[in-house]
Amino acid sequence: MATKTEPNEILQSVAPQLDAMANNLLQQVYGEEGLPWGTPFSELEDVSISI
């Protein structure tokens, strides 16, 4: 029988993987240096929406 798992427990268990995936994606999109200095947040939003 299935047991009920709290959403917070699920999030905590996958948080390291989500963090690693986000960092990997940032490196692939913006390179090792990351976002160029002065990049408007709206540009980051546009990229995230397109992904």
TORZA-743174 format. One record per atom (N, C-alpha, C, O): x, y, z; atom name; residue number from 1; residue in one letter; chain. Coordinates in steps of 0.1 Angstrom, whole numbers, plus 2048, in hexadecimal, padded with zeros to 3 digits. Atoms other than C-alpha are relative to their C-alpha. Layout:
+-----+-----+-----+-------+-----+---------+--------+
:   X :   Y :   Z : atomo : num : residuo : cadena :
+-----+-----+-----+-------+-----+---------+--------+
:   X :   Y :   Z :    CA : NUM :       A :      A :
...
+-----+-----+-----+-------+-----+---------+--------+
// end
This chain:
+-----+-----+-----+-------+-----+---------+--------+
:   X :   Y :   Z : atomo : num : residuo : cadena :
+-----+-----+-----+-------+-----+---------+--------+
: 808 : 7F4 : 800 :     N :   1 :       M :      A :
: 800 : 800 : 800 :    CA :   1 :       M :      A :
: 809 : 80C : 800 :     C :   1 :       M :      A :
: 813 : 80D : 807 :     O :   1 :       M :      A :
: 7F8 : 7F4 : 801 :     N :   2 :       A :      A :
: 80D : 823 : 7F8 :    CA :   2 :       A :      A :
: 7FF : 808 : 80D :     C :   2 :       A :      A :
: 7F5 : 808 : 814 :     O :   2 :       A :      A :
: 800 : 7F7 : 7F4 :     N :   3 :       T :      A :
: 817 : 83A : 814 :    CA :   3 :       T :      A :
: 800 : 80F : 7FB :     C :   3 :       T :      A :
: 805 : 812 : 7F0 :     O :   3 :       T :      A :
: 801 : 7F2 : 803 :     N :   4 :       K :      A :
: 810 : 85F : 814 :    CA :   4 :       K :      A :
: 80D : 807 : 803 :     C :   4 :       K :      A :
: 812 : 806 : 80E :     O :   4 :       K :      A :
: 7F4 : 7F9 : 7FE :     N :   5 :       T :      A :
: 82F : 874 : 80F :    CA :   5 :       T :      A :
: 7FD : 80F : 800 :     C :   5 :       T :      A :
: 7F6 : 814 : 7F7 :     O :   5 :       T :      A :
: 802 : 7F1 : 800 :     N :   6 :       E :      A :
: 82F : 899 : 818 :    CA :   6 :       E :      A :
: 808 : 806 : 7F5 :     C :   6 :       E :      A :
: 813 : 803 : 7F2 :     O :   6 :       E :      A :
: 7F9 : 7F9 : 80B :     N :   7 :       P :      A :
: 837 : 8B0 : 7FB :    CA :   7 :       P :      A :
: 80E : 806 : 804 :     C :   7 :       P :      A :
: 817 : 806 : 7FC :     O :   7 :       P :      A :
: 7F3 : 7FA : 7FB :     N :   8 :       N :      A :
: 853 : 8C1 : 810 :    CA :   8 :       N :      A :
: 80B : 7F5 : 800 :     C :   8 :       N :      A :
: 816 : 7F8 : 7FD :     O :   8 :       N :      A :
: 7F6 : 80B : 800 :     N :   9 :       E :      A :
: 864 : 89F : 814 :    CA :   9 :       E :      A :
: 805 : 7FD : 7F2 :     C :   9 :       E :      A :
: 811 : 7FA : 7EF :     O :   9 :       E :      A :
: 7FC : 803 : 80E :     N :  10 :       I :      A :
: 863 : 899 : 7EE :    CA :  10 :       I :      A :
: 809 : 80B : 7FB :     C :  10 :       I :      A :
: 813 : 808 : 7F5 :     O :  10 :       I :      A :
: 7F8 : 7F4 : 805 :     N :  11 :       L :      A :
: 871 : 8BC : 7E7 :    CA :  11 :       L :      A :
: 80E : 7FF : 806 :     C :  11 :       L :      A :
: 818 : 801 : 7FF :     O :  11 :       L :      A :
: 7F3 : 801 : 7FA :     N :  12 :       Q :      A :
: 88D : 8B7 : 800 :    CA :  12 :       Q :      A :
: 808 : 7F4 : 7FA :     C :  12 :       Q :      A :
: 815 : 7F6 : 7F9 :     O :  12 :       Q :      A :
: 7F9 : 80C : 806 :     N :  13 :       S :      A :
: 896 : 895 : 7F1 :    CA :  13 :       S :      A :
: 806 : 803 : 7F2 :     C :  13 :       S :      A :
: 810 : 7FD : 7EE :     O :  13 :       S :      A :
: 7FC : 7FD : 80D :     N :  14 :       V :      A :
: 899 : 8A3 : 7CE :    CA :  14 :       V :      A :
: 807 : 80E : 7FE :     C :  14 :       V :      A :
: 80C : 811 : 7F3 :     O :  14 :       V :      A :
: 7FA : 7F2 : 801 :     N :  15 :       A :      A :
: 8A7 : 8C6 : 7D6 :    CA :  15 :       A :      A :
: 80E : 7FF : 7FA :     C :  15 :       A :      A :
: 812 : 808 : 7F2 :     O :  15 :       A :      A :
: 7F2 : 800 : 806 :     N :  16 :       P :      A :
: 8CC : 8BC : 7CF :    CA :  16 :       P :      A :
: 800 : 7FE : 7F1 :     C :  16 :       P :      A :
: 808 : 804 : 7EA :     O :  16 :       P :      A :
: 800 : 803 : 80F :     N :  17 :       Q :      A :
: 8C3 : 8AE : 7AD :    CA :  17 :       Q :      A :
: 7FB : 80C : 7F8 :     C :  17 :       Q :      A :
: 800 : 80F : 7EE :     O :  17 :       Q :      A :
: 806 : 7F4 : 806 :     N :  18 :       L :      A :
: 8AE : 8CC : 7A4 :    CA :  18 :       L :      A :
: 80B : 80B : 7FF :     C :  18 :       L :      A :
: 80C : 812 : 7F5 :     O :  18 :       L :      A :
: 7F5 : 7F6 : 800 :     N :  19 :       D :      A :
: 8CB : 8E3 : 7AE :    CA :  19 :       D :      A :
: 80A : 7FD : 7F6 :     C :  19 :       D :      A :
: 80F : 806 : 7EF :     O :  19 :       D :      A :
: 7F6 : 804 : 809 :     N :  20 :       A :      A :
: 8E4 : 8D0 : 79A :    CA :  20 :       A :      A :
: 7FB : 802 : 7F1 :     C :  20 :       A :      A :
: 803 : 806 : 7E9 :     O :  20 :       A :      A :
: 806 : 7FE : 80E :     N :  21 :       M :      A :
: 8CD : 8D0 : 77B :    CA :  21 :       M :      A :
: 7FF : 80F : 7FD :     C :  21 :       M :      A :
: 802 : 813 : 7F1 :     O :  21 :       M :      A :
: 801 : 7F1 : 803 :     N :  22 :       A :      A :
: 8C7 : 8F6 : 77E :    CA :  22 :       A :      A :
: 80E : 805 : 7FE :     C :  22 :       A :      A :
: 810 : 80D : 7F4 :     O :  22 :       A :      A :
: 7F2 : 7FB : 802 :     N :  23 :       N :      A :
: 8ED : 8FD : 781 :    CA :  23 :       N :      A :
: 805 : 7FB : 7F3 :     C :  23 :       N :      A :
: 80B : 802 : 7EC :     O :  23 :       N :      A :
: 7FB : 805 : 80D :     N :  24 :       N :      A :
: 8F4 : 8E6 : 763 :    CA :  24 :       N :      A :
: 7F9 : 808 : 7F5 :     C :  24 :       N :      A :
: 800 : 80B : 7EB :     O :  24 :       N :      A :
: 807 : 7F8 : 80A :     N :  25 :       L :      A :
: 8D9 : 8F8 : 74F :    CA :  25 :       L :      A :
: 806 : 80E : 7FE :     C :  25 :       L :      A :
: 808 : 813 : 7F3 :     O :  25 :       L :      A :
: 7FA : 7F3 : 800 :     N :  26 :       L :      A :
: 8E7 : 91A : 758 :    CA :  26 :       L :      A :
: 80E : 800 : 7F9 :     C :  26 :       L :      A :
: 811 : 809 : 7F1 :     O :  26 :       L :      A :
: 7F3 : 801 : 806 :     N :  27 :       Q :      A :
: 90A : 90F : 74D :    CA :  27 :       Q :      A :
: 7FE : 7FE : 7F1 :     C :  27 :       Q :      A :
: 806 : 803 : 7E9 :     O :  27 :       Q :      A :
: 802 : 803 : 80E :     N :  28 :       Q :      A :
: 8FD : 902 : 72C :    CA :  28 :       Q :      A :
: 7FA : 80C : 7F9 :     C :  28 :       Q :      A :
: 7FE : 80F : 7ED :     O :  28 :       Q :      A :
: 806 : 7F4 : 806 :     N :  29 :       V :      A :
: 8E9 : 922 : 725 :    CA :  29 :       V :      A :
: 809 : 80C : 800 :     C :  29 :       V :      A :
: 80B : 812 : 7F6 :     O :  29 :       V :      A :
: 7F8 : 7F4 : 7FF :     N :  30 :       Y :      A :
: 901 : 93C : 731 :    CA :  30 :       Y :      A :
: 80F : 7FE : 802 :     C :  30 :       Y :      A :
: 817 : 807 : 803 :     O :  30 :       Y :      A :
: 7F1 : 803 : 7FF :     N :  31 :       G :      A :
: 923 : 92A : 733 :    CA :  31 :       G :      A :
: 805 : 800 : 80F :     C :  31 :       G :      A :
: 7FD : 802 : 818 :     O :  31 :       G :      A :
: 7FA : 801 : 7F3 :     N :  32 :       E :      A :
: 93B : 927 : 750 :    CA :  32 :       E :      A :
: 7FF : 80D : 808 :     C :  32 :       E :      A :
: 7FE : 80D : 814 :     O :  32 :       E :      A :
: 800 : 7F3 : 7F9 :     N :  33 :       E :      A :
: 93A : 94C : 758 :    CA :  33 :       E :      A :
: 7F2 : 804 : 805 :     C :  33 :       E :      A :
: 7F1 : 80D : 80E :     O :  33 :       E :      A :
: 80E : 7FD : 7FB :     N :  34 :       G :      A :
: 914 : 94C : 75E :    CA :  34 :       G :      A :
: 7FA : 80C : 7F8 :     C :  34 :       G :      A :
: 7FF : 810 : 7EE :     O :  34 :       G :      A :
: 807 : 7F5 : 806 :     N :  35 :       L :      A :
: 8FD : 969 : 756 :    CA :  35 :       L :      A :
: 80A : 80C : 7FF :     C :  35 :       L :      A :
: 811 : 80F : 808 :     O :  35 :       L :      A :
: 7F8 : 7F3 : 801 :     N :  36 :       P :      A :
: 90F : 988 : 748 :    CA :  36 :       P :      A :
: 7FB : 80A : 80A :     C :  36 :       P :      A :
: 7EF : 80B : 80D :     O :  36 :       P :      A :
: 803 : 7F6 : 7F7 :     N :  37 :       W :      A :
: 911 : 9A4 : 761 :    CA :  37 :       W :      A :
: 7F6 : 80A : 7FA :     C :  37 :       W :      A :
: 7F8 : 80F : 7EF :     O :  37 :       W :      A :
: 80A : 7F6 : 804 :     N :  38 :       G :      A :
: 8F3 : 9BB : 75E :    CA :  38 :       G :      A :
: 7F5 : 7FA : 7F7 :     C :  38 :       G :      A :
: 7EC : 802 : 7F2 :     O :  38 :       G :      A :
: 80B : 806 : 807 :     N :  39 :       T :      A :
: 8DC : 9A2 : 74D :    CA :  39 :       T :      A :
: 7F3 : 803 : 807 :     C :  39 :       T :      A :
: 7F2 : 800 : 813 :     O :  39 :       T :      A :
: 80D : 7FD : 7F9 :     N :  40 :       P :      A :
: 8B8 : 9AD : 754 :    CA :  40 :       P :      A :
: 7F9 : 7F3 : 803 :     C :  40 :       P :      A :
: 7FA : 7E9 : 7FC :     O :  40 :       P :      A :
: 807 : 80C : 7FC :     N :  41 :       F :      A :
: 8A3 : 994 : 766 :    CA :  41 :       F :      A :
: 7F6 : 7FC : 7F6 :     C :  41 :       F :      A :
: 7F3 : 7F0 : 7F5 :     O :  41 :       F :      A :
: 80A : 803 : 80B :     N :  42 :       S :      A :
: 889 : 996 : 74A :    CA :  42 :       S :      A :
: 806 : 7F7 : 7F6 :     C :  42 :       S :      A :
: 7FF : 7EF : 7F0 :     O :  42 :       S :      A :
: 7F9 : 809 : 80A :     N :  43 :       E :      A :
: 8A3 : 986 : 733 :    CA :  43 :       E :      A :
: 801 : 7F2 : 805 :     C :  43 :       E :      A :
: 7FE : 7E8 : 7FE :     O :  43 :       E :      A :
: 800 : 80D : 7FA :     N :  44 :       L :      A :
: 8A7 : 969 : 74B :    CA :  44 :       L :      A :
: 7F3 : 7FA : 800 :     C :  44 :       L :      A :
: 7F1 : 7EE : 7FD :     O :  44 :       L :      A :
: 80E : 805 : 800 :     N :  45 :       E :      A :
: 881 : 966 : 74D :    CA :  45 :       E :      A :
: 7FD : 7FB : 7F2 :     C :  45 :       E :      A :
: 7F7 : 7F0 : 7F0 :     O :  45 :       E :      A :
: 803 : 804 : 80E :     N :  46 :       D :      A :
: 87F : 965 : 727 :    CA :  46 :       D :      A :
: 807 : 7F2 : 7FC :     C :  46 :       D :      A :
: 801 : 7EA : 7F6 :     O :  46 :       D :      A :
: 7F9 : 80D : 803 :     N :  47 :       V :      A :
: 899 : 949 : 725 :    CA :  47 :       V :      A :
: 7F9 : 7F5 : 807 :     C :  47 :       V :      A :
: 7F7 : 7EA : 801 :     O :  47 :       V :      A :
: 806 : 80B : 7F9 :     N :  48 :       S :      A :
: 888 : 935 : 740 :    CA :  48 :       S :      A :
: 7F2 : 7FC : 7FA :     C :  48 :       S :      A :
: 7EE : 7F1 : 7FB :     O :  48 :       S :      A :
: 80D : 803 : 806 :     N :  49 :       I :      A :
: 866 : 938 : 72F :    CA :  49 :       I :      A :
: 802 : 7F8 : 7F3 :     C :  49 :       I :      A :
: 7FA : 7EF : 7F1 :     O :  49 :       I :      A :
: 7FE : 807 : 80D :     N :  50 :       S :      A :
: 874 : 92D : 70E :    CA :  50 :       S :      A :
: 805 : 7F1 : 802 :     C :  50 :       S :      A :
: 803 : 7E9 : 7F9 :     O :  50 :       S :      A :
: 7FC : 80D : 7FD :     N :  51 :       I :      A :
: 883 : 90E : 71F :    CA :  51 :       I :      A :
: 7F4 : 7F8 : 805 :     C :  51 :       I :      A :
: 7F5 : 7EC : 808 :     O :  51 :       I :      A :
+-----+-----+-----+-------+-----+---------+--------+
// end
